[in-house]
Amino acid sequence: RSDIFVTTKVPSRFYGLENSQKNVARYLKELGLRYIDLVLIHFPKSPIPILSRGECGEKDLSDAECRAETWKGLSKVRANGMVRNIGVSNFDQGQMEEIMSLNLAPIANNQFQYNPWVPDWQEETFQYCQENNIAVTAYASLGSFMQKAKAFSTIQSLNDIATAHGRSVA
């Protein structure tokens, strides 16, 4: 077990103080583990509002209140040893500042799209994470579909390097 780092996410339908804790307990049971290394809040708010009708919807919480309640729940399971680290996914600087102002468990990680073509706000998010000892896990590190097409076809140095090594640009 010490050789495998297990990361999972709490999807928006399981946000909230109680739901987040129950979801982590369910993950542990389903995975047959004593602890999870990292649990992330998947999005700062549900990308599909109808899916957020769980605990936060029942309590009529704002997105910020829902994030705070979910962080409180994850901080509790961390304090109980069920989770070693908690983090976020797709959060910007302001949303991370909200979480940090709760003075609960630290944000261990932020997983978000990061590549040479990201907009300025994502570069600012990366810099904020670096300045605050928040690890970054990049997804789409080669860019989104449109970014890849542009990079792979127009950046000659990438094509030259790939050709020299008998590999694709990716």
N, C-alpha and C positions, 0 to 999 in steps of 0.2 A: 504493500500500500504506500510506503514511503517513496517509492519510485514513480508513482502516478499522481499528478496534480489534477484534481477534479474541479471543473468549473461548470456552473449551471446558472440559469437565469430564472427570475420570478417574472412570469408574464403578467400583463396588465390585469387580467381577470382575477389574479390572486393578490393584488395590491391591498394594503391596509394592515393595521396592527396585528389583528388575529389571523387573517388569511395568509399573510407572509410567513408567519410562524408555522401554521399548519402545513403549508406547502413545503417548507424545508423538511419538516418531520416526515412528510409523505415521500420526498425524494430520498431521504436516508433509508427508509424502509424499502422502497422499490430498488434502490441501488445496493442494498445490503452493506451499507457503510456506517461507521461510527461517527464520522465527520465529513464535511465537504470543505475543500480548500478555499473556494471562492464562490460566492453567490452574488449575482449582479441584478440590479433593478433594470429590466430590459429597455424601457423607454421612459423619458420624463413624464409622458402622459400617453394614454392609449392612442395608438395610431388609428384605431377603429373604435370610436366612442361607444358603440353599442356593446363592446366587449368589456367596458369598464363599469358595468352595472353591478359589480360585486359589492364588497364591503364599503368601498369609498362612495359608490353610487347610492347605496342604501343610507349612508350617513350624510349624503349631499355635500361631500367635501370638494373643495377646489382642487385643482391639479397640484398646487404647492402643498396644501394640507394632506393630500393623499400621499405625496412623496415623503413628507415628514412622518406620517403614520407608518408607512412601509419601512422607512429607515429605522424607526423605533423598534418595530418587530424584528428586523434583521439584526439590530444591535443586541436584542435580547437573546436570540439564538446564538450569536457570537459569544456573548458573555457566558452562556450555558455550555459552550464547547462543541455545539453541534456544527458550527461553521468557524473556520479559522480567519477568514477575511471576507469583507463585504465591499461591494463596489457598485458602479453604475455603468450604463451603456447609453450612448447617444446623448449625454448631458453636456450642456454648455457651461461656461464659467459661472454665470449667475445661478444656475440650478445647483451646481456644486457648492457655491457659497451658501445657499439656503441650507443644504444638508450639513455643511460644516458648522453653521451657526447653532445647530442643535446641541453641539458639544457632546455627541455620543461617540460611537465607534468612528475611527478615521476612514476616509474613502481610500481603499487600497488600490483601486484600479478603475479606469474609465476606458471602455471599449467603444471606439467610434471609427468612422471612415477616415483614414488618413493616408494621403499619398501626395505626390508633387503637384497635383492639380486641384487640391481642396480650396474652397473659398477662404477668405481671410478669417472669418469667425472660427473655422476649425483649426487654423494655424494658431489663433489666439488661445483656443481651448488646449491645444497641445502645450503651448508655452506655460499656461496656467498650471497644468498638471506637472510639468517639469519643476516649476518653482515651488510647488506644494507637495513634492514627494509622492505624487499619485502616478502609479505605473500606467502606461498606455498600452493597450492592445489594439493594434490597427486591423481593421478589416477593409477589404477592397484596396489593398496596398498597391495594386496595379491600376487602380482607378475603376470607375464605373464603366459600363459597356461603351458609352460614347467617348469617355476619356481614353480607354484602351485603344479604341479604333484610331483616334487622333494620334496618340503617342506612338503606337506601333507603326503607323504609316508615315508619320511626318518627322519623327525625331531620328535623324540619320545616325547619330552616334549609337543609339540603341540597336539599330539594324546592323551597324558595323560590328559591334561587340558580339551580337548573336551570331552573325555570319562567321566571324573569326573563330568562334568556339563550336560551330556546328550545332547551334541550339536555336530555339525560337526566342523571340523577344521576351516573352513571358518567362 
